């Protein structure tokens, strides 16, 4: 072993001694009373709870996927075990536990643990709350000195007579135990000793001193009193169902506790499949030894993490301490009154109804699932209650998926209808009711923000549209989220997957969005976005759509409806002034949109656009007429806005450069303006270039950008700032066909390759 590995080993064992050993003692003190109490609630031998605590600590702790999770007998399974003991007997219940462990081991081998996380937490918490109510009702009778009944309903009916009868000693020890549990954790100095242990010790000592007549815990024989499991007798369907129920409930509770444990420590994250397999091995061993079913326990896991556990040694050692204590001090356990254990279980059962979970579920509108599950567990049974909760959760999920909102209101002489959600047959009545309010012959703006639309929804909407238009009304349809209506009109296949939001295509020209605005009129020649872009603005489809290109007013209405609400807060903050970072000089060509090719927004670019992105030279050496517009923009950008970068952006196929290379058109003003480009033409002729694959026109477009950067330096203010290092000049070239922006090297007139992600 190297010196570094020896140092690591010493630090590891020092951490175990410093953190894990003390934490294991804390968990041990919590586990012993809880394990005995859960055994009592389950109708099992007391020793069975302690066996499960030992196996859960040593086996599940050593093999599990979480370093801090503590496993053992869980109160959430006590109701199931009690029913199994009543039906099949204790030894057969141990065999069911063993078989459930084998099933968990198989599920862990197939790596299906994450599927358990798909169970609604409202069902899980409702199940635990229902179990808590059942435990509390049954143990309340024992605290009152009576006997627990076979069902929660019978326990409620018998409760008044139990309260009326005098059970002085049992009531006193029960009240004493609950009082200690309530007070102990509220006193910081006392919290070193776990409240359950303190309550049982105080109750046992008080009962012994005062000579109260109480029932004592029977642990005669210790672990040797346990018997081996036997095969259950009866209907094998019911037995198989019991095995699956124990395996699934214990597995789900363990995995949810495992996930929760990740938030309680900074160590390695939990491996859920490994944890499920480890729980399976633990249940096989526990069932074979005559113990209760094993699962992850929230209370012990939380105590372990809060006590400072750093590794799985804390969990393993706590099981060792339980084993040593039971083997050597079983006589001390026999001094504990059963009524005190019942009071402890009553307290635990009440705590399982967690109001914090109820508040969290309320914000997600899942409280009905919680209460239906809890009520089903209390009134009908555990499996039935869980099934009711799962069914209600599925129904509510379907309802949310099929949710639809229809808002129709009048704005001036027009009506606006907004349909949001999933338009299925469930939402047709609401849609029809809203559409019926719109008077015939009115102008309507119909906004469809749909995740899905079935045939019933389409038929209702389409039939209303046709009837409304026959009556002289007009309808403008805008599908804001997908294209369900347009696809249905054109006869295209309706895919179940949700389409991407249409607002991601805000950059499309009006002609390319035409078929979305009015899908019915283009039903005979549908055109998808990809098809339109492929044909281009001069193609057949684009030409058809160009006949109905909306004017600027319609575009501004779309802006007010969709974009303005999004950008209004930003523009409101910027209304007091602008602080752009760039002066951006580019061509007036309609295909160049500076904010798109630079991914910039309002307030970023101070933009100057003209034909050919030309910059007239300064007062000395200008070959064309003076131009105060560009000079004024440069002056304002540098002196007032204090920009630190000026960018000249040219583009491929520039019409101005084409006119410069050929005879100027019969446009006097344009001919005069292009005189500012003569130096670019001369520079192009002097340096023909080595790589001319793009053609002479596009090479002139690139050369022109470099020349305009030189022209900028003829302005005294620009020259002064550049020499002082306070201003940077940049040249860009936009290849329209490739939709690619290049940075131009002023020395060699060549495109600098853009950075690519590796």
Buried (B, 14 or more C-beta within 10 A) or exposed (E): EEEEEEEEEEEEEEBBEEBBBEBBBBBBBBBBBBBBBBBBBBBBBBBBBBBBBBBBBBBBBBBBBBBBBBBBBBBBBBBBBBBBBEBBBBBBBBBBBBBBBBBBBBBBEEEBBEEBEEBBBBBBBBBBBBBBBBBBBBBBBBBBBBEBBEBBEBBEEBBEEBEEEEBEBBBBBBEBBBBBBEEBBEEEEEEEEBBBBBBBBBBBEBBEEEEBEBBBBEBEEBBEBBEEBBEBEEEEEEBEEBBBBBBBBBBBBBBBBBBBBBEBBEBEEBBBBBBBBBBBBBBBBBBBBBBBBBBBBBBBBBBBBEBBBBBBBBBBBBBBBBBEBBEEEBEEBBBBBBBBBBBBBBBBBBEBBBEEBBEBBEEEEBBBBBBBBBBBBBBBBBBEBBBBBBBBBEEBEEEEEBBBEBEBEEEEEEBBBBBBBBBBEBBBEBBBEBBEEBEEEBBBBBBBBBBBBBEBBBEBBBEBBEEBBEEEBEBBBBBBBBBBBBBBBBEEEEEEEEBEEBEEEEEBBBBBBBBBBBBBBBBEEBBBBEEBBEBEBEBEBBEBBBEBBBEEEEEEBBEEBBEEEEEEEEEEEBEEEEEBBBBBBBBEBEEBEBBEBBEBEEBBBBBBBBBBBBBBBBEEEBEBEEBEEBBEBBBEBBEEBEBBBBBBBBBBBBBBBEBBEEEBEEEEEBEEBBBBBEBBBEBBEEEEBEEEEBEEBBBBBBBBBBBBBBBBBBBEBBBEBBEEEEBEBBBBBBBBEEEEBBEBEEEEBEBEEEEEEE
